[in-house]
Amino acid sequence: MPVCEFFGCYSGSKKKGLPKYAKVSKRSKIKNSMAKSNPTSSSGFDENIECGTNGCDMGTKDGIDEIVMNESVPNSIDPVIRRPKRCSVKLFRFDDSCDLGVKPLIDKDNAELEKDELILKLKNEIENCKKDNHDLEQYISLENSRFENRFFEILSKYFTPTQVNMFLYPTKKVYRWTPEDISSAITLRSVSPKAYRYLRVKKNFPLPGLSTLRTWAARFCIEDGILLSVLSLMKAKGEFMNETEKLSVICFDETYISNRICFDKKHERVIGPHKCIQTVVVRGLVNNWKQPIYYGYDQKMTKELLLQIIEQLHNVRFNVISIVSDMGSTNMRLWNSLNISVDNTSFEHPFTKNQVYVFADVPHLLKLARNHLLDKGFILPNGKYIGKNIFEELINLNSGHDYKLAHKVTSRHLLVEGTGRMNVKLAAQLLSNTVAKAITFCGNRGDLNTYNWRDAANIISLFNQWFDLLNTQNKYDKGVESYGLNEQTQNELIEKMNNFIKHMRVHGKKSLLPFQKVSNISLKNLMKDLKKLYGVQYVLTRKLNQDILENLFSFLKGMAGSATCDVFTENTNTEGSLETSLLTLDDHECLTSQIFNDVQHPSEFENTAVVEGQLGTMKTVMESEEPFSGLEKECAQYVAGYVANRFSCKYPHLISHTDNSQQSNNWTQSISKGNLKMPSYSLEKAIEQLEIDFNAFHGDSLLKTPNIIKNLSDVLAKNIKHLNIPVEVVQCLVRTRTYIRLNNLNKEIVTSRISILCTSWFWSRCLRADRITEYPLH
């Protein structure tokens, strides 16, 4: 192919002819003619020749052959170097309104122009749609993420992350359940296998299969001794807890078990017979967690075993700061080995060198105090005696009436034999603020002139305040501040209790072991360490007792369904908790439910029936005398105040606005802490008329006919029409009065049965003392 002769020129194929030289005969002629037409170009003609760019016009007639070249052509020609040329360019935007006077070289018809415009328009629309689609995808992704976060936030309180994911994506299959899923599922399965199957199969709850639970349980090592596998889980869980949250309290106690021989299929070994089992549970002092870490058959708690448990907890970064036990003989030997006394209530941690404080179980202390008071009585520091007779006199004042002062206290609280001596609820109700107020109220009225009622009321009130302080489970628990929030006043109460324990005596004994004082001193010193080392401002003192162990024993016995489960069911260590489930702890009792408390807890009246009333015509005798005695009228006023308080917002006229603070003989004002309401005069008259109509309608029992609330409400509404009492208030009065009668009838049945059981238990104990091991006393 033709190539330009000049070195470095590559225009051979770009439609430019090869350079040609003029004939020799014409060279001088051309040169002279060019010099005449353009004098400036005559010199340097040969030097500026460039191929195809700076040459002569190729459009002349003579053509390229007429180009004048130098007469002498150099042998070596320098290469042509291309240099970019700078040019000034202006950009113009052309539209229909611009007319530059330039006609296009090619005229396109209108159809092609419209087609191009349409294509351009469609391309722009496509780009806009793509952008909108991208924005929508981002918005949907953001909304889905926002919904999932909110969904997780709400359901994470009740379900594990795996379960929440199954709710979000039900079509996805769970390939592996986490330990958290398994632990929560095993807990639910242990409560009720039938409920577990129902939730999983019928309600489609995301729960592992029973075979999965069995597989996990088979791999979990729970041999007697220290549960190392549990400690490893605690270590993993502790990675997400700070130092304060890992402050630990060790609780330990023994319980009796079935004296049978069993076979362990997994390890193919024989277990038993054993008499009792030692169980150790560790719980958080500041944070809410608890975990069994040890059990051993017929194993007494020793100093070596306790230090070994503390060491294992230290290895998994959990710091033991206190221990809790009851006053059993083996635990007293442990105290002696640790040199625990009134003057020394702690021992040194083997690793941190901080003090580990020793506490006696406070509910157990309350039971011991109640037992001493009922069995022997107290000799007070002033030399006076108080005993069981003051409570018997209070019960006698209430006998024969439906409206009662301290309505919870019955003869059952005094007939504590056998398993009843282990019931904390009965002890807490007997040594309560209500009983102290009732004794004071009756004493001021002149109904109690003996039995040192004033001293008895003060001592009962002291025990109640001390127990409330050392049994708080919330920062402000039913009006009681947790220890540390009002430290000066609380320390004064503790010192008052210490002085009483130091100087009082049990009648017939030389001294009372000052276990209360050990716990009091430990609590004060523990609070100082917590403030100094960890910045903790208050202590929930219920975490310094054994309630979790007692609930654990009750739960296990309830699952086993043994014949002795009643013993452990009633051996609970928290007031108002007779449940057989660890998940149900009903310790809170509000004011509006006090009247119906025992009716609403059927466990207290198990297997009892309401006394059958006489089925007959309603009595129509209208008594002319007062429907209430002196004490009954005070109690009826208290009940009327309860009803008035329920409707205080809707019917404020039912509340009396008279200042009754100066009425010292008023029961409602005596027991009130500032929130009880006094009923109006019309409501007091309504409840008096209700008592007349109620006794005429039911007699001494309760009718079994239908609609007894409605029928009696209609009768009462007619008789008090002039008092303008609303219909719903009338129905509430009748319903409350019916529950009070029902409650009293059930209490009579329970008390009579307990009396028979206690009598038979006493005689069987006397006749067969060698067989009483099935009724162990703590």
Buried (B, 14 or more C-beta within 10 A) or exposed (E): EEEBEBEEBEBBEEEBEEBEBBEEEEBEEBBEEBBEEEEEEEEEBBEEBEBBEEBBEEEEEEEBEBBBBEEEEEEEEEEBEEEEEEEEEEEEEEEEEEEEEEEEEEEEEEEEEEEEEEEEEEEEEEEEEEEEEEEEEEEEEEEEEEEBEEBBEEBEEEBBEBBBBBEBEEEEEBEEBEEEBBEBBBEBBBBEEEEBEEBBEEEEBBBBEBEBBEEBEEEEEEEBEBBEEBBEBBBEBBEEBEEBBBBBBBBBBBBBBBEEEEEEEEEEEEEBEBBBBBBBBBBBBBBEBBBBBBBBBEBBBEBEBBBBBBBBBBEBEBBBBBBBBBBBEBBBBBBEEBEBEBEEBBBEBEBBEBBBBBBBBBBBBBBBBBBBBBBBBBBBEEEBBBBBBBBEBBBEBBEEBBBBBBBBBBBBBBBBBBBBBBBBBBBBBBBBBBBBBBBBBBBBBEBBEEBBBBBBBBBBBBBBBBBBBBBBBEEEBBEBBBBBBBBEEBBEBBEEBBEBBBEBBBBEEEEBBBBBBBBBBBBBBBBEBBBEBBEBEBBBBBBBBBBBBBBBBBBBBBEEEBEBBEBBBBBBBBBBBBBBBBEEBEBEBEEEEBBBBBBEBEEBBEEBEBBEBEEEEBEEEEEEEEBBEEBBBBBBBBBBBBBBBBBEEEBEEBBBEEEEEEEEEBBBBBBBEEEBBBBBEBBBBBBBBBBBBBBBBBBEBBBEEEEBBEBBBBBBBEBBEEBEBEEEBBBBBBBBBBBBBBBBBBBBBBBEEBEEBBEEBEEBBEEEEEEBEEBBEB
